Amino acid sequence: MNKEKGGEIMSDYYIKTRSYEVFASKAMKNILDRNCDYRRYCWNQALALWNDLYSAHQIYDKICYTTFTPKKNKRSNKLKIIQKDVHLNPSPNWRLVRDRLVEDKEDWQFTYSAHLLQLAVQDLGKAWKSFFDKAQPDWGKPHFKSKRAPRQGFKSDQAKLIDGRLFLEKPQGLKKDWEPLILSEKPMNYPTGVMSFYRENGCYFVSIPYKIPKRKIIKKADTGKATGVDLNVGHFNYLGGNKSILPKKLEQTYEKIKHYQRLLARKREVNGKEQAMQSKKYLKTKTKLQAAYQRASNIQNDLMQKFTTMLVDNYDSIVIEDLDVKKMMMSHVASKGMHRSMFGKFRQVLSYKCEWYGKKLIVANKLYPSTQRCAVCGLVKKGDEKITLYGNKKHGTKHNEFICYNPNCPNYNKKVDRDENAMLNLTILIKHPELNKAL
């Protein structure tokens, strides 16, 4: 199993992440399971401590605000501000939480690598930083990890690749033999970063980020072609045709997911949640559900990787839409279709591949009327002439039909596919970037 997953761009090298299945002995599987459990324990302990420190800091700030108010000095007519001692109750950060957890370590924790705790607290600090980022207002607070989650994992910055085999960090004082982990494919010969190990559906995987120098990435040859990509639920339109994002095999997998979900829900309703979850049949059905989810994820990732690679191979300039997906999710059915179409993942993967291979990626303005503009004459539909999800009531047209009512247009009163018209409008932005705005 070999997948490209990441595209973080560094100054002198690119980060290229690949995932491999891990084959380990029974003893090493127990080690992996214990590390997953310890990572979850460290995260939950750190989050509980972080919440306590954050609540205490907020109370302290409120007390200082009400007690130490600015007072006016009658002699100098200046404001006298009483400074508070921030060291009495500092704002929580990952280093403070880490030090507190290290001080309170139990004896059994010393049988684990100290880096497991530090990396867990570092990730928690990043999660809190994202929560306070105003650019992400809908980002939720970090939550506690559950042992019942289908995916469990941990990170390691001390794991090493030696002769194609993966060696975990051995804790001090451990007398057992430490066996290497076998990967499903031969790893790349580049420096590595922090590795992520995870367990899904009884199988073990590892994501290895490679630091590849920029000079090692071979740029794609110029083709002299350009295209726009119109994103739709279920298919993407480009100059060479359209790409189905929900093929038949993926729809069949989603039908299996729906079937297994109904079985589990029926068992919980009949037997009760706690009793049903202890049943062997329930656990067997849950395992099948997790396997179906994994298959759907693999199919989607394979489609996206192949489609984006085809675009950077055949086109020098690519135009895509800047969609506000959250505002587009108006109903339960539409939300599910947009989620399965993976608009965000498509943009993420295409962005780093264009950066790697020297292609130009243009993002259209959110207000650019690619759907309402005629690609031939440039007339923009406004008011009751606009095309909506239900078509156009004034002219009785369908939602996938575009008809230009400009008498001087060659396409006057002709039915044109709306998605193809939008794709052509996006392609126009390559030669006419001044149009990339609200019209």
Solvent accessible surface area in square Angstrom, and as a share of the most:
residue,aa,sasa,rsa
1,M,61,0.27
2,N,60,0.31
3,K,38,0.16
4,E,35,0.15
5,K,73,0.31
6,G,18,0.18
7,G,19,0.18
8,E,107,0.48
9,I,68,0.34
10,M,66,0.30
11,S,92,0.60
12,D,108,0.56
13,Y,60,0.23
14,Y,8,0.03
15,I,22,0.11
16,K,19,0.08
17,T,21,0.12
18,R,45,0.16
19,S,0,0.00
20,Y,1,0.00
21,E,42,0.19
22,V,5,0.03
23,F,105,0.44
24,A,20,0.16
25,S,45,0.29
26,K,165,0.70
27,A,57,0.44
28,M,2,0.01
29,K,80,0.34
30,N,78,0.40
31,I,21,0.11
32,L,3,0.02
33,D,41,0.21
34,R,91,0.33
35,N,17,0.09
36,C,3,0.02
37,D,64,0.33
38,Y,6,0.02
39,R,34,0.12
40,R,38,0.14
41,Y,75,0.29
42,C,1,0.01
43,W,17,0.06
44,N,35,0.18
45,Q,79,0.35
46,A,0,0.00
47,L,2,0.01
48,A,42,0.33
49,L,40,0.20
50,W,14,0.05
51,N,53,0.27
52,D,94,0.49
53,L,20,0.10
54,Y,49,0.19
55,S,56,0.36
56,A,37,0.29
57,H,36,0.16
58,Q,95,0.42
59,I,107,0.54
60,Y,40,0.15
61,D,46,0.24
62,K,145,0.62
63,I,97,0.49
64,C,9,0.06
65,Y,171,0.65
66,T,89,0.52
67,T,80,0.47
68,F,81,0.34
69,T,59,0.34
70,P,81,0.51
71,K,126,0.53
72,K,142,0.60
73,N,61,0.31
74,K,188,0.80
75,R,233,0.85
76,S,56,0.36
77,N,110,0.56
78,K,143,0.61
79,L,121,0.60
80,K,127,0.54
81,I,106,0.54
82,I,78,0.40
83,Q,151,0.67
84,K,77,0.33
85,D,69,0.36
86,V,83,0.48
87,H,155,0.69
88,L,125,0.62
89,N,37,0.19
90,P,52,0.33
91,S,62,0.40
92,P,15,0.09
93,N,67,0.35
94,W,48,0.17
95,R,138,0.50
96,L,37,0.19
97,V,0,0.00
98,R,54,0.20
99,D,63,0.32
100,R,87,0.32
101,L,25,0.13
102,V,75,0.43
103,E,135,0.61
104,D,106,0.55
105,K,34,0.14
106,E,94,0.42
107,D,126,0.65
108,W,114,0.40
109,Q,10,0.05
110,F,122,0.51
111,T,66,0.39
112,Y,32,0.12
113,S,13,0.08
114,A,62,0.48
115,H,59,0.26
116,L,9,0.05
117,L,5,0.03
118,Q,62,0.27
119,L,15,0.07
120,A,0,0.00
121,V,0,0.00
122,Q,49,0.22
123,D,24,0.12
124,L,0,0.00
125,G,13,0.12
126,K,133,0.56
127,A,24,0.19
128,W,7,0.02
129,K,159,0.67
130,S,29,0.19
131,F,53,0.22
132,F,108,0.45
133,D,58,0.30
134,K,190,0.81
135,A,85,0.66
136,Q,67,0.30
137,P,114,0.71
138,D,102,0.53
139,W,129,0.45
140,G,49,0.47
141,K,117,0.50
142,P,20,0.13
143,H,125,0.56
144,F,104,0.43
145,K,83,0.35
146,S,59,0.38
147,K,148,0.63
148,R,149,0.54
149,A,42,0.33
150,P,82,0.52
151,R,120,0.44
152,Q,14,0.06
153,G,24,0.23
154,F,5,0.02
155,K,63,0.27
156,S,8,0.05
157,D,57,0.29
158,Q,67,0.30
159,A,10,0.08
160,K,127,0.54
161,L,48,0.24
162,I,88,0.45
163,D,134,0.70
164,G,30,0.29
165,R,103,0.38
166,L,0,0.00
167,F,51,0.21
168,L,12,0.06
169,E,56,0.25
170,K,92,0.39
171,P,19,0.12
172,Q,174,0.77
173,G,75,0.72
174,L,48,0.24
175,K,192,0.81
176,K,142,0.60
177,D,127,0.66
178,W,43,0.15
179,E,69,0.31
180,P,34,0.22
181,L,0,0.00
182,I,85,0.43
183,L,14,0.07
184,S,38,0.25
185,E,74,0.33
186,K,179,0.76
187,P,17,0.11
188,M,50,0.22
189,N,151,0.77
190,Y,66,0.25
191,P,89,0.56
192,T,42,0.24
193,G,24,0.23
194,V,63,0.36
195,M,1,0.01
196,S,33,0.21
197,F,7,0.03
198,Y,17,0.06
199,R,59,0.22
200,E,30,0.14
201,N,49,0.25
202,G,61,0.58
203,C,53,0.32
204,Y,22,0.09
205,F,15,0.06
206,V,0,0.00
207,S,11,0.07
208,I,0,0.00
209,P,19,0.12
210,Y,0,0.00
211,K,67,0.28
212,I,4,0.02
213,P,29,0.18
214,K,78,0.33
215,R,198,0.72
216,K,105,0.45
217,I,18,0.09
218,I,147,0.75
219,K,104,0.44
220,K,64,0.27
221,A,82,0.63
222,D,124,0.64
223,T,57,0.33
224,G,74,0.71
225,K,119,0.50
226,A,27,0.21
227,T,0,0.00
228,G,0,0.00
229,V,0,0.00
230,D,7,0.04
231,L,15,0.07
232,N,19,0.10
233,V,70,0.40
234,G,14,0.14
235,H,58,0.26
236,F,0,0.00
237,N,10,0.05
238,Y,31,0.12
239,L,89,0.44
240,G,56,0.53
241,G,35,0.33
242,N,97,0.50
243,K,63,0.27
244,S,52,0.34
245,I,1,0.00
246,L,38,0.19
247,P,29,0.18
248,K,152,0.65
249,K,97,0.41
250,L,0,0.00
251,E,91,0.41
252,Q,96,0.43
253,T,3,0.02
254,Y,28,0.11
255,E,103,0.46
256,K,111,0.47
257,I,8,0.04
258,K,80,0.34
259,H,98,0.44
260,Y,40,0.15
261,Q,77,0.34
262,R,145,0.53
263,L,50,0.25
264,L,9,0.04
265,A,46,0.36
266,R,130,0.47
267,K,51,0.22
268,R,86,0.31
269,E,149,0.67
270,V,113,0.65
271,N,70,0.36
272,G,32,0.31
273,K,129,0.55
274,E,142,0.64
275,Q,130,0.58
276,A,1,0.01
277,M,40,0.18
278,Q,146,0.65
279,S,41,0.26
280,K,177,0.75
281,K,146,0.62
282,Y,9,0.03
283,L,89,0.44
284,K,132,0.56
285,T,15,0.09
286,K,50,0.21
287,T,67,0.39
288,K,94,0.40
289,L,20,0.10
290,Q,39,0.17
291,A,40,0.31
292,A,8,0.06
293,Y,104,0.40
294,Q,40,0.18
295,R,124,0.45
296,A,4,0.03
297,S,54,0.35
298,N,54,0.27
299,I,14,0.07
300,Q,22,0.10
301,N,14,0.07
302,D,59,0.31
303,L,20,0.10
304,M,0,0.00
305,Q,24,0.11
306,K,130,0.55
307,F,4,0.01
308,T,0,0.00
309,T,49,0.28
310,M,53,0.24
311,L,0,0.00
312,V,0,0.00
313,D,54,0.28
314,N,64,0.33
315,Y,16,0.06
316,D,32,0.16
317,S,16,0.10
318,I,0,0.00
319,V,0,0.00
320,I,1,0.00
321,E,23,0.10
322,D,37,0.19
323,L,48,0.24
324,D,48,0.25
325,V,39,0.22
326,K,139,0.59
327,K,162,0.68
328,M,61,0.27
329,M,73,0.33
330,M,129,0.57
331,S,59,0.38
332,H,138,0.62
333,V,121,0.70
334,A,31,0.24
335,S,30,0.19
336,K,81,0.34
337,G,13,0.13
338,M,19,0.08
339,H,136,0.61
340,R,56,0.20
341,S,0,0.00
342,M,24,0.11
343,F,11,0.05
344,G,52,0.50
345,K,64,0.27
346,F,0,0.00
347,R,92,0.34
348,Q,107,0.47
349,V,1,0.01
350,L,0,0.00
351,S,43,0.28
352,Y,8,0.03
353,K,6,0.02
354,C,4,0.03
355,E,85,0.38
356,W,1,0.00
357,Y,33,0.12
358,G,54,0.52
359,K,19,0.08
360,K,121,0.51
361,L,45,0.23
362,I,29,0.15
363,V,48,0.28
364,A,3,0.02
365,N,67,0.35
366,K,118,0.50
367,L,128,0.63
368,Y,13,0.05
369,P,21,0.13
370,S,6,0.04
371,T,38,0.22
372,Q,27,0.12
373,R,24,0.09
374,C,2,0.01
375,A,20,0.15
376,V,79,0.45
377,C,51,0.31
378,G,24,0.23
379,L,82,0.41
380,V,29,0.17
381,K,16,0.07
382,K,128,0.54
383,G,60,0.58
384,D,95,0.49
385,E,44,0.20
386,K,96,0.41
387,I,13,0.06
388,T,75,0.43
389,L,108,0.54
390,Y,187,0.71
391,G,3,0.02
392,N,10,0.05
393,K,190,0.80
394,K,117,0.50
395,H,70,0.31
396,G,65,0.63
397,T,20,0.12
398,K,130,0.55
399,H,87,0.39
400,N,64,0.33
401,E,30,0.13
402,F,4,0.02
403,I,15,0.07
404,C,4,0.02
405,Y,65,0.25
406,N,33,0.17
407,P,104,0.65
408,N,137,0.70
409,C,8,0.05
410,P,96,0.60
411,N,38,0.20
412,Y,102,0.39
413,N,96,0.49
414,K,112,0.47
415,K,144,0.61
416,V,44,0.25
417,D,59,0.31
418,R,41,0.15
419,D,13,0.07
420,E,88,0.39
421,N,7,0.03
422,A,2,0.01
423,M,12,0.05
424,L,76,0.38
425,N,0,0.00
426,L,0,0.00
427,T,28,0.16
428,I,42,0.21
429,L,1,0.00
430,I,40,0.20
431,K,173,0.73
432,H,85,0.38
433,P,89,0.56
434,E,106,0.47
435,L,39,0.20
436,N,44,0.22
437,K,112,0.48
438,A,54,0.42
439,L,76,0.38
